[in-house]
Amino acid sequence: MSRCDNANERFSDKLIVKLNSEGECHGKGNLERQGHRRKPLIVEGNLYFPRDTVRAEFLRESESRTICPWKGEASYFHLAVDGAENHDAAWCYPEPKKAAQQIKDHVAFWRGVSIER
């Protein structure tokens, strides 16, 4: 299995992201923009959603950065839903290394964020 797999077969329904992170943020919001049905990619077990399919009003830029040896520098976002904020709960690779070009302009989620079908 490669590091990056297309999730078309597994995710054919609408995707909803629920924030449920032990006191940090409680809320539920559909982060998927209406009319956008492009499928996420799976990279190392994480779902990467095309950035233009995610509703930008839920994302707040963070100053956090991390480095992955094969993907490059990750930038983070706080998620804001129902007046609460989940810090550094989403990330992307704005300028990924050559081996990870397929996730350019994609966003992944963690820290109490669950994906529902």
Summary of the structure (lengths in Angstrom):
residues: 117
radius of gyration: 13.6
end to end distance: 23.5
largest distance: 40.1
contacts: 339
relative contact order: 0.26
helix: 10%
strand: 52%
